Amino acid sequence: MTTAPLSTHFIEALAELDDPRSRSCPFPLDELMFAALCGVSSGADSWVSVTDWAELQIDWLRQHLPYANGIASHDTFGRVFSLLDPHQFERFFVRWMQHLCPALTGELIAIDGKSLRGSHDGGTRMTHLVSAWHHARGLVLGQVKTAAKSNEITAIPELVAALQIQGAILTLDAMGCQHAVVDAIVAKPADYIIAVKNNQPTLAQAIEGLFEANDRGELEQALPQVTVVDKGHGRIETRQCVVAHDVSALGEVAAQWRGLRSVGRIRSTREIVNGRAKGEAATEWRYYISSTQLSPERFEAAVRAHWGIENQCHWVLDMTFSEDDCRIRVGGGAENFAILRRMSLNLLKQEKSKKTSLNIKRQKAAWSPKYLETVLGISPK
């Protein structure tokens, strides 16, 4: 699928956003927004660099919007985006992405949080965001700000409610193992695979007991399992996944979790094969609840895919977009600039004319307006 419908909708949909300024201004919101997205896609990581890029590309920008009064100062960009309602911008972002991913049945969607480390200063609290990541497409579907990392519990249901995720399978770490989160997912309706730790001790003990009984051979029929071995980076990782589709052995605790149809356990052993620590090994046991009944092979693959949001999204935002180094923090500025980064990330990932890094794509977008048009999916004028 090309990006044309996505980007065309972006320019047209800018009219949906309410300008936070109470009077008419020489720099319309759609012009500021378009310049900001193009600038971030071309390597800009601050309002100063957005303005510098836009001033150099003013002739190209005028091919798409008037810019009758030229380019606003970086102070104007910063002030307007600090005043822009982040909740409205988040909703805009989610609707924008629905044009690219209209159907998610059976798709894996990872939900996880990330802090913007440069967004705090003295009394200003660090901004923490919860995002939804489409594993197969490598796209951010939406984000919600939380008051603190611990507030992911309340933010996740809000994000789930905003997304069109009917039929998808959502994966979450143990922070998401909450009744309210499960209820929100099932209500869409969608499915879940959620890690379980001691934040839910009764549930965790019941699941551990079931798999220990299987290990001792006490079940009428042994549970199905699969073993997966990965080699690389000087180590060997062996993952054994066991899945139980009959949750009646959990007793009354199973009925407390809406839609619960299976539980899983993954035993992960990592052995170092190179370097000074050669021969050292560590084993970790992880437990999960799910509203699906997947084979051990598919269950293990879904759990492993969850970490794509860390490696392909959060890490990229820090390394390629310098997110943790960004010092924007006034009003809704940090959250709104984060949305621009995720929009840019999605557009750059969808541009597949040549396989290259996101850093190179941003450089090419800065050097060539023609290539930037390819990234945005808009026609030259």
C-alpha positions as CSV (number, residue, x, y, z in Angstrom):
1,M,0.0,0.0,0.0
2,T,1.3,3.4,-0.9
3,T,1.4,6.4,1.5
4,A,-0.6,8.7,-0.8
5,P,-4.0,8.3,0.9
6,L,-2.4,8.8,4.2
7,S,-0.6,12.0,3.4
8,T,-3.4,13.5,1.3
9,H,-5.7,12.9,4.3
10,F,-3.2,14.6,6.5
11,I,-3.2,17.9,4.6
12,E,-7.0,17.9,4.2
13,A,-7.6,16.9,7.8
14,L,-5.6,19.7,9.3
15,A,-8.8,21.7,9.2
16,E,-10.1,19.5,12.0
17,L,-7.6,20.9,14.5
18,D,-8.6,23.9,16.6
19,D,-6.1,26.7,16.5
20,P,-5.3,27.4,20.2
21,R,-4.8,31.1,19.4
22,S,-7.9,33.3,20.1
23,R,-7.5,35.6,17.1
24,S,-6.4,35.3,13.5
25,C,-2.7,35.2,13.1
26,P,-0.3,35.7,10.1
27,F,0.9,32.1,10.4
28,P,-2.0,29.6,10.0
29,L,-2.0,26.4,12.0
30,D,-2.0,24.2,8.9
31,E,1.2,25.9,7.6
32,L,2.9,25.5,11.0
33,M,1.9,21.8,11.2
34,F,2.9,21.0,7.6
35,A,6.3,22.7,8.0
36,A,6.8,21.0,11.3
37,L,6.1,17.5,9.9
38,C,8.3,18.1,6.9
39,G,11.1,19.5,9.0
40,V,11.1,16.6,11.4
41,S,11.0,14.1,8.5
42,S,14.1,16.0,7.1
43,G,16.2,15.7,10.2
44,A,15.0,18.6,12.4
45,D,14.9,17.7,16.1
46,S,14.0,21.2,17.6
47,W,11.9,24.2,16.7
48,V,15.1,26.1,15.8
49,S,16.1,23.5,13.3
50,V,12.5,23.2,12.0
51,T,12.5,26.9,11.3
52,D,16.0,26.8,9.7
53,W,14.9,24.0,7.4
54,A,11.6,25.7,6.5
55,E,13.3,29.0,5.6
56,L,15.6,27.2,3.2
57,Q,12.7,25.3,1.6
58,I,10.1,28.2,1.5
59,D,9.7,28.0,-2.3
60,W,8.9,24.3,-2.1
61,L,6.6,24.7,0.9
62,R,4.6,27.4,-1.1
63,Q,3.9,24.7,-3.8
64,H,1.6,23.1,-1.3
65,L,0.3,25.9,1.1
66,P,0.4,29.7,0.7
67,Y,2.9,30.8,3.4
68,A,2.0,34.3,2.4
69,N,3.8,35.7,5.5
70,G,6.8,33.5,5.2
71,I,8.0,31.2,8.0
72,A,7.2,31.8,11.6
73,S,10.0,32.2,14.2
74,H,11.0,29.2,16.3
75,D,9.4,31.0,19.3
76,T,6.0,31.0,17.5
77,F,6.3,27.3,16.6
78,G,7.1,26.6,20.3
79,R,4.3,28.7,21.6
80,V,1.6,27.4,19.3
81,F,2.6,23.7,19.9
82,S,2.7,24.3,23.6
83,L,-0.8,25.6,23.5
84,L,-2.2,23.0,21.1
85,D,-4.5,20.6,22.9
86,P,-2.5,17.3,23.1
87,H,-5.6,15.2,23.5
88,Q,-7.1,16.6,20.3
89,F,-3.8,16.1,18.5
90,E,-3.6,12.5,19.7
91,R,-7.1,11.9,18.4
92,F,-6.1,13.4,15.1
93,F,-3.1,11.1,15.0
94,V,-5.2,8.0,15.6
95,R,-7.7,8.9,12.9
96,W,-4.8,9.7,10.5
97,M,-3.3,6.2,11.0
98,Q,-6.7,4.5,10.5
99,H,-6.4,5.4,6.8
100,L,-3.2,3.3,6.6
101,C,-4.3,0.4,8.8
102,P,-8.1,0.1,8.4
103,A,-8.3,-3.6,9.3
104,L,-6.3,-5.2,12.1
105,T,-8.0,-8.6,12.6
106,G,-5.4,-11.1,13.7
107,E,-2.6,-8.6,13.8
108,L,-0.2,-8.2,16.7
109,I,-0.4,-4.8,18.4
110,A,2.2,-4.2,21.2
111,I,1.3,-1.6,23.9
112,D,4.1,-0.2,26.0
113,G,5.3,3.0,27.7
114,K,8.2,5.3,27.1
115,S,9.5,8.4,29.1
116,L,10.7,11.5,27.4
117,R,13.8,12.0,29.6
118,G,14.5,15.6,28.4
119,S,11.1,16.8,29.2
120,H,11.5,17.5,32.9
121,D,13.2,20.5,34.5
122,G,13.0,21.3,38.2
123,G,9.3,21.2,39.0
124,T,8.3,20.0,35.6
125,R,7.6,16.3,35.6
126,M,8.9,14.0,33.0
127,T,6.4,13.2,30.2
128,H,5.5,9.6,29.9
129,L,3.7,8.2,26.9
130,V,2.0,4.9,26.2
131,S,2.0,3.8,22.5
132,A,0.5,1.2,20.4
133,W,2.8,-0.5,17.8
134,H,1.7,-2.5,14.8
135,H,4.3,-5.3,14.7
136,A,3.9,-6.4,11.0
137,R,3.8,-2.9,9.5
138,G,6.3,-1.3,12.0
139,L,4.0,1.6,12.6
140,V,2.9,3.6,15.7
141,L,-1.0,3.6,15.7
142,G,-1.5,6.0,18.6
143,Q,-0.2,7.3,21.9
144,V,-1.6,8.7,25.2
145,K,0.2,10.7,27.8
146,T,0.3,9.6,31.4
147,A,0.9,11.6,34.6
148,A,3.7,9.2,35.6
149,K,5.0,5.7,34.6
150,S,2.8,4.1,37.3
151,N,-0.3,5.7,35.6
152,E,0.0,3.4,32.6
153,I,-2.7,1.4,34.4
154,T,-5.2,4.2,33.6
155,A,-3.7,5.3,30.3
156,I,-3.8,1.9,28.6
157,P,-7.7,1.6,28.7
158,E,-7.9,5.2,27.3
159,L,-5.6,4.3,24.4
160,V,-7.4,1.0,23.7
161,A,-10.7,2.9,23.7
162,A,-9.4,5.4,21.1
163,L,-8.0,2.7,18.7
164,Q,-9.9,0.8,16.0
165,I,-8.4,-2.6,17.0
166,Q,-11.3,-5.0,16.5
167,G,-10.0,-8.5,16.1
168,A,-6.4,-7.6,16.8
169,I,-4.2,-9.4,19.4
170,L,-2.8,-6.9,21.9
171,T,0.4,-7.8,23.8
172,L,1.4,-6.1,27.1
173,D,3.9,-6.4,29.8
174,A,3.0,-7.1,33.5
175,M,2.1,-3.4,34.0
176,G,-1.0,-4.1,31.9
177,C,-2.1,-7.1,33.9
178,Q,-5.1,-5.2,35.4
179,H,-8.8,-6.0,35.3
180,A,-9.6,-2.6,33.7
181,V,-7.1,-3.2,30.9
182,V,-8.5,-6.6,30.1
183,D,-12.1,-5.3,30.2
184,A,-11.2,-2.5,27.8
185,I,-9.6,-4.9,25.3
186,V,-12.4,-7.5,25.4
187,A,-15.0,-4.7,24.9
188,K,-13.5,-3.6,21.6
189,P,-13.7,-6.6,20.9
190,A,-10.0,-7.7,20.6
191,D,-7.8,-10.3,22.2
192,Y,-4.9,-10.1,24.6
193,I,-1.6,-11.7,25.7
194,I,-0.5,-10.2,28.9
195,A,2.5,-11.0,31.1
196,V,1.8,-11.9,34.7
197,K,4.1,-11.2,37.7
198,N,3.6,-10.7,41.4
199,N,1.5,-7.6,41.0
200,Q,-1.3,-10.2,40.7
201,P,0.0,-12.8,43.2
202,T,-3.1,-15.0,43.3
203,L,-3.2,-15.3,39.5
204,A,0.6,-15.8,39.3
205,Q,0.6,-18.6,41.9
206,A,-2.3,-20.4,40.2
207,I,-0.6,-20.3,36.8
208,E,2.7,-21.4,38.3
209,G,1.0,-24.3,40.1
210,L,-0.6,-25.5,36.8
211,F,2.6,-25.7,34.9
212,E,4.5,-27.2,37.9
213,A,1.9,-30.0,37.9
214,N,2.5,-30.5,34.2
215,D,6.3,-30.7,34.9
216,R,5.6,-33.4,37.5
217,G,3.4,-35.4,35.1
218,E,0.3,-35.0,37.2
219,L,-2.0,-33.8,34.4
220,E,-4.1,-36.3,32.5
221,Q,-2.5,-35.2,29.3
222,A,0.8,-33.4,29.0
223,L,0.6,-29.8,27.8
224,P,1.8,-29.0,24.2
225,Q,5.2,-27.2,24.0
226,V,7.8,-26.0,21.6
227,T,11.5,-25.2,21.9
228,V,13.0,-22.4,19.9
229,V,16.8,-21.7,19.7
230,D,18.3,-18.4,18.6
231,K,22.0,-17.8,18.1
232,G,23.7,-14.4,17.8
233,H,25.6,-11.6,19.5
234,G,27.9,-14.1,21.2
235,R,25.1,-16.0,23.0
236,I,22.6,-18.8,22.5
237,E,19.0,-18.3,23.7
238,T,16.8,-21.3,24.2
239,R,13.1,-20.6,24.8
240,Q,10.7,-23.4,25.8
241,C,7.0,-22.4,25.5
242,V,4.2,-24.4,27.1
243,V,0.5,-23.5,26.6
244,A,-2.6,-24.6,28.5
245,H,-6.0,-24.1,26.8
246,D,-8.0,-25.5,29.7
247,V,-7.9,-22.9,32.4
248,S,-10.4,-24.7,34.7
249,A,-7.4,-25.9,36.8
250,L,-6.9,-22.3,37.9
251,G,-10.1,-22.5,39.9
252,E,-12.1,-19.4,40.7
253,V,-9.3,-17.0,39.8
254,A,-9.9,-17.8,36.1
255,A,-13.4,-16.3,36.2
256,Q,-12.0,-13.0,37.5
257,W,-10.3,-12.3,34.2
258,R,-12.7,-11.5,31.4
259,G,-12.2,-13.6,28.3
260,L,-9.4,-15.7,29.7
261,R,-9.1,-18.8,27.6
262,S,-5.4,-19.9,27.9
263,V,-2.2,-19.4,29.9
264,G,1.4,-19.8,28.8
265,R,4.8,-20.2,30.2
266,I,8.2,-19.4,28.6
267,R,11.4,-20.6,30.1
268,S,14.2,-18.6,28.6
269,T,17.9,-19.7,29.0
270,R,20.7,-17.5,27.7
271,E,24.2,-18.9,27.5
272,I,27.2,-16.7,26.7
273,V,29.4,-18.5,24.1
274,N,32.1,-15.7,23.5
275,G,34.1,-13.4,25.6
276,R,35.2,-13.4,29.2
277,A,31.9,-14.6,30.5
278,K,31.9,-17.6,28.1
279,G,29.9,-20.5,29.6
280,E,27.8,-18.4,31.9
281,A,24.0,-19.0,31.7
282,A,20.9,-17.5,33.2
283,T,17.3,-18.8,33.2
284,E,14.2,-16.7,33.4
285,W,10.6,-17.9,33.8
286,R,7.8,-15.8,32.3
287,Y,4.0,-16.4,32.6
288,Y,1.1,-15.0,30.5
289,I,-2.7,-14.9,30.3
290,S,-4.5,-14.8,27.0
291,S,-8.0,-14.6,25.5
292,T,-6.8,-16.6,22.5
293,Q,-6.0,-20.3,22.1
294,L,-2.8,-20.3,20.1
295,S,-0.4,-23.1,19.4
296,P,2.9,-23.0,21.4
297,E,4.7,-21.9,18.2
298,R,2.3,-19.0,17.6
299,F,2.2,-18.1,21.3
300,E,6.0,-17.9,21.6
301,A,6.2,-15.9,18.4
302,A,3.6,-13.4,19.6
303,V,5.4,-12.9,22.9
304,R,8.7,-12.4,21.2
305,A,7.2,-9.9,18.7
306,H,6.1,-7.7,21.6
307,W,9.7,-6.5,22.1
308,G,9.6,-5.0,18.7
309,I,8.2,-1.9,20.2
310,E,11.4,-1.5,22.2
311,N,13.8,-2.3,19.5
312,Q,12.1,-0.9,16.4
313,C,10.2,2.0,17.9
314,H,11.5,3.3,21.3
315,W,15.2,2.7,20.4
316,V,14.8,4.3,17.0
317,L,13.1,7.3,18.4
318,D,16.1,7.8,20.8
319,M,18.9,7.0,18.3
320,T,17.5,8.5,15.1
321,F,15.2,11.2,16.3
322,S,17.2,12.1,19.5
323,E,13.9,12.0,21.5
324,D,15.6,11.7,25.0
325,D,17.8,14.7,24.2
326,C,14.9,17.0,23.3
327,R,14.4,19.8,25.8
328,I,10.9,20.9,24.7
329,R,8.8,20.9,27.9
330,V,6.5,23.9,28.1
331,G,2.7,23.1,28.1
332,G,1.8,20.3,25.7
333,G,5.0,20.9,23.6
334,A,6.8,17.7,24.5
335,E,3.8,15.5,23.8
336,N,2.9,17.2,20.6
337,F,6.5,17.1,19.3
338,A,6.5,13.4,20.2
339,I,3.5,12.9,17.9
340,L,5.3,14.6,15.1
341,R,8.2,12.2,15.5
342,R,5.9,9.2,15.4
343,M,4.2,10.6,12.3
344,S,7.5,11.1,10.7
345,L,8.7,7.6,11.8
346,N,5.6,6.1,10.1
347,L,6.0,7.9,6.9
348,L,9.7,7.1,6.6
349,K,9.1,3.4,7.3
350,Q,6.5,3.2,4.7
351,E,8.8,4.7,2.0
352,K,10.4,1.5,0.6
353,S,11.8,2.6,-2.8
354,K,15.2,1.7,-1.6
355,K,16.3,-0.3,1.5
356,T,18.3,2.1,3.7
357,S,18.4,3.4,7.2
358,L,16.0,5.9,8.7
359,N,19.0,8.3,9.2
360,I,19.8,8.2,5.5
361,K,16.1,8.7,4.6
362,R,15.9,11.8,6.8
363,Q,19.1,13.1,5.1
364,K,17.7,12.5,1.7
365,A,14.5,14.2,2.6
366,A,16.5,17.3,3.7
367,W,18.6,17.3,0.5
368,S,15.8,16.5,-2.0
369,P,12.3,18.0,-2.0
370,K,11.4,15.4,-4.6
371,Y,12.3,12.6,-2.3
372,L,10.5,14.3,0.6
373,E,7.4,14.3,-1.6
374,T,7.9,10.6,-2.1
375,V,8.0,10.1,1.7
376,L,4.9,12.2,2.2
377,G,3.1,10.6,-0.7
378,I,2.2,13.9,-2.3
379,S,2.5,14.9,-6.0
380,P,4.9,17.6,-7.1
381,K,3.3,20.9,-8.2
